[in-house]
Amino acid sequence: MRLPSSGSGAAGRRGFSLIEVLIVLVVVSLGLIGLAGLQVNAMSYSKTAVSRSASAALAYDMADRIRGNLNGLINGRYVLDQTWSGSSAVPELPSCYNASRGITSGNCNAAQIAAIDLNRWSALVADQLPSGRARIEALDGSGKSAKFQFGVRIIIGYAERNSAMNPLGNDSEHAATNCPSSFTTDTSVQCFQLDVAP
């Protein structure tokens, strides 16, 4: 006598049930959501890296301009008194500056060259950085009236989305932003500082 095998016929075939398929869809969906979050973070950190590189390049650009006009530096002409939320005191372009032909070595004095440098450079900072602002002050801390014989500190600030997530900012997240309090106390602002000696 033959016994029917348990694997034969329609009753022996097994497939995926609807519940199993739904569970797989949920697991795959969660994985895809996680990947999308990683992609968003990667793009955000990429923008942060671009801002940091641009701020360093802009600071070194101004340092080169200052070293090329030492008379303007020593006489205190390289002052840019901006704060993050306050005034944006940018010197006007002097009459010796002509945008179509530029300046030549005999046309402008040291103070006028400094005004041109500050005006054009401030526009670059505002253009290349998110909410970019800059400040240039005497290294001895004496402000505008100083004869900048010790050099200047260039401070460039920009809005950075990830600065609030900075793990170094415990007491004062402000310290983690590298911004002096004279410039801003906003913890969403990152600063790059460069000291320039004559």
Backbone torsions as a table, in degrees:
resi	resn	phi	psi	omega
1	MET	NA	136.6	-178.0
2	ARG	-99.8	131.7	175.6
3	LEU	-95.0	139.8	178.2
4	PRO	-68.1	137.2	179.0
5	SER	-76.5	149.0	-176.7
6	SER	-73.7	-20.3	-176.6
7	GLY	-93.4	-1.0	-175.4
8	SER	-94.8	153.5	175.8
9	GLY	83.8	-175.8	-176.3
10	ALA	-69.0	-31.2	-178.0
11	ALA	-70.0	-22.8	-178.0
12	GLY	-86.8	-14.9	-179.9
13	ARG	-80.7	135.3	178.4
14	ARG	-123.7	147.2	176.2
15	GLY	-134.9	-168.2	177.1
16	PHE	-85.6	136.5	175.6
17	SER	-84.1	165.6	-178.9
18	LEU	-62.6	-35.9	179.2
19	ILE	-65.4	-41.3	178.6
20	GLU	-62.7	-41.9	179.5
21	VAL	-64.1	-42.6	178.7
22	LEU	-63.8	-38.9	178.3
23	ILE	-63.5	-43.1	178.1
24	VAL	-62.5	-42.2	179.1
25	LEU	-62.7	-40.2	178.8
26	VAL	-64.0	-45.1	-179.0
27	VAL	-64.0	-44.2	179.2
28	VAL	-65.0	-39.5	179.0
29	SER	-62.9	-43.6	178.0
30	LEU	-61.8	-40.1	177.3
31	GLY	-62.8	-41.9	179.7
32	LEU	-67.7	-37.1	176.6
33	ILE	-64.1	-41.4	176.9
34	GLY	-61.9	-42.1	177.8
35	LEU	-64.3	-38.7	178.1
36	ALA	-63.9	-40.1	177.3
37	GLY	-63.0	-39.9	176.9
38	LEU	-63.4	-39.0	179.5
39	GLN	-64.5	-42.2	179.1
40	VAL	-62.9	-44.6	178.5
41	ASN	-63.2	-40.4	179.7
42	ALA	-62.0	-41.1	178.7
43	MET	-66.3	-39.9	179.5
44	SER	-63.8	-45.2	179.6
45	TYR	-68.1	-29.8	175.9
46	SER	-65.3	-42.2	177.3
47	LYS	-64.3	-37.5	177.9
48	THR	-62.6	-43.3	179.7
49	ALA	-63.4	-39.3	178.3
50	VAL	-63.6	-43.1	179.4
51	SER	-63.8	-41.2	179.8
52	ARG	-66.0	-41.0	178.2
53	SER	-65.6	-42.0	-179.8
54	ALA	-65.1	-39.6	-179.4
55	SER	-66.0	-38.5	177.3
56	ALA	-65.7	-43.5	180.0
57	ALA	-63.6	-39.8	179.1
58	LEU	-67.2	-38.9	178.6
59	ALA	-64.4	-43.2	178.7
60	TYR	-69.2	-30.3	174.9
61	ASP	-62.2	-46.3	178.9
62	MET	-66.9	-36.3	177.5
63	ALA	-59.3	-41.3	177.7
64	ASP	-66.3	-39.3	177.8
65	ARG	-62.6	-41.7	-179.5
66	ILE	-65.9	-44.3	-179.7
67	ARG	-66.0	-24.9	177.1
68	GLY	-79.5	-9.2	-178.4
69	ASN	-137.3	64.0	-175.8
70	LEU	-62.1	-32.5	177.1
71	ASN	-62.5	-39.7	176.6
72	GLY	-64.8	-37.4	178.4
73	LEU	-66.3	-51.2	-175.4
74	ILE	-63.2	-32.9	179.3
75	ASN	-87.0	9.2	174.3
76	GLY	73.5	27.8	-177.9
77	ARG	-85.9	-13.2	-179.0
78	TYR	-96.4	62.4	176.1
79	VAL	-111.5	127.1	175.1
80	LEU	-128.6	104.7	-171.0
81	ASP	-98.4	66.9	176.5
82	GLN	-103.0	148.7	168.0
83	THR	-122.3	170.0	-174.8
84	TRP	-62.5	-46.2	-175.7
85	SER	-109.4	-3.2	-175.9
86	GLY	-94.0	-148.7	-175.5
87	SER	-70.4	156.8	174.7
88	SER	-117.4	82.8	-175.5
89	ALA	-79.3	94.0	179.1
90	VAL	-112.2	128.9	-179.4
91	PRO	-63.0	146.6	175.0
92	GLU	-70.7	155.4	175.3
93	LEU	-71.6	131.7	-179.9
94	PRO	-73.4	166.4	-177.1
95	SER	-67.1	-20.8	-179.2
96	CYS	-76.8	-7.2	-178.7
97	TYR	-93.1	127.5	176.2
98	ASN	-125.4	115.8	-174.3
99	ALA	-62.2	-33.7	-176.7
100	SER	-75.6	-32.0	-179.1
101	ARG	-114.2	-10.2	179.6
102	GLY	77.4	-166.0	179.4
103	ILE	-115.3	155.6	174.3
104	THR	-118.8	168.8	-170.5
105	SER	-60.2	-25.6	-177.5
106	GLY	-98.6	-4.9	-171.3
107	ASN	-83.3	-34.3	-173.6
108	CYS	-122.9	146.2	174.3
109	ASN	-86.6	179.3	-174.6
110	ALA	-62.1	-39.1	180.0
111	ALA	-66.8	-39.2	179.2
112	GLN	-69.3	-38.4	176.8
113	ILE	-63.5	-40.5	177.5
114	ALA	-62.1	-41.7	179.2
115	ALA	-63.2	-40.7	177.9
116	ILE	-64.2	-46.6	179.2
117	ASP	-56.7	-48.4	-177.6
118	LEU	-65.4	-41.2	-179.7
119	ASN	-64.4	-52.3	-177.3
120	ARG	-66.5	-40.5	-178.0
121	TRP	-68.6	-39.2	177.2
122	SER	-61.3	-38.1	177.1
123	ALA	-64.4	-38.6	177.1
124	LEU	-64.1	-42.9	179.2
125	VAL	-60.5	-46.2	-179.7
126	ALA	-66.1	-31.4	-176.9
127	ASP	-80.9	-37.8	-171.6
128	GLN	-93.5	-13.7	-177.5
129	LEU	-121.4	146.2	177.0
130	PRO	-66.9	117.3	-177.0
131	SER	54.2	41.0	-175.3
132	GLY	-68.2	133.8	175.4
133	ARG	-137.9	156.8	-178.8
134	ALA	-140.4	158.1	177.2
135	ARG	-143.4	139.9	174.7
136	ILE	-128.6	124.6	-176.5
137	GLU	-137.1	161.7	179.2
138	ALA	-68.5	141.6	179.6
139	LEU	-66.6	-27.1	-179.6
140	ASP	-81.1	0.0	175.2
141	GLY	76.2	11.4	-175.2
142	SER	-89.0	-2.4	173.3
143	GLY	83.6	-155.6	-171.3
144	LYS	-62.4	-33.1	-173.5
145	SER	-80.2	-2.2	-176.5
146	ALA	-70.1	149.7	169.4
147	LYS	-93.0	89.0	-162.1
148	PHE	-53.2	45.6	-176.0
149	GLN	-65.4	-21.4	179.3
150	PHE	-90.5	-6.4	-179.6
151	GLY	105.3	-170.7	-177.3
152	VAL	-131.5	160.9	172.0
153	ARG	-112.3	124.0	176.8
154	ILE	-97.6	125.6	179.5
155	ILE	-122.0	123.3	177.7
156	ILE	-118.7	124.5	179.6
157	GLY	-115.1	147.0	178.2
158	TYR	-153.0	153.3	179.8
159	ALA	-72.9	131.7	178.9
160	GLU	-132.9	122.8	-176.9
161	ARG	-64.3	-35.6	-172.6
162	ASN	-88.6	-0.1	-175.6
163	SER	-67.2	-27.1	178.8
164	ALA	-69.9	-19.7	179.9
165	MET	-92.7	7.8	-177.5
166	ASN	-67.2	119.8	-175.6
167	PRO	-71.2	-12.0	-178.0
168	LEU	-81.8	-14.3	-172.3
169	GLY	-90.2	79.0	179.7
170	ASN	-89.7	-78.3	-179.0
171	ASP	-60.9	-59.6	-180.0
172	SER	-122.2	102.3	173.2
173	GLU	-60.1	-20.6	177.7
174	HIS	-59.6	-37.7	179.7
175	ALA	-66.2	-31.9	-179.3
176	ALA	-71.1	-19.2	179.8
177	THR	-82.3	-12.1	179.0
178	ASN	65.3	27.3	178.3
179	CYS	-106.2	131.8	174.4
180	PRO	-69.4	150.8	-177.9
181	SER	-64.8	-23.0	177.4
182	SER	-69.5	-18.3	-179.8
183	PHE	-94.9	-51.6	178.6
184	THR	-165.7	156.5	170.5
185	THR	-116.4	8.7	179.6
186	ASP	-74.0	121.9	-176.0
187	THR	-78.2	-6.5	176.7
188	SER	-89.5	2.2	-179.4
189	VAL	-103.5	131.6	173.7
190	GLN	-103.1	146.8	178.3
191	CYS	-127.3	148.7	170.6
192	PHE	-118.2	129.6	-178.8
193	GLN	-119.7	140.8	178.0
194	LEU	-139.9	126.5	175.8
195	ASP	-93.3	131.1	-177.4
196	VAL	-119.6	119.1	176.4
197	ALA	-102.2	147.5	179.7
198	PRO	-67.5	NA	NA
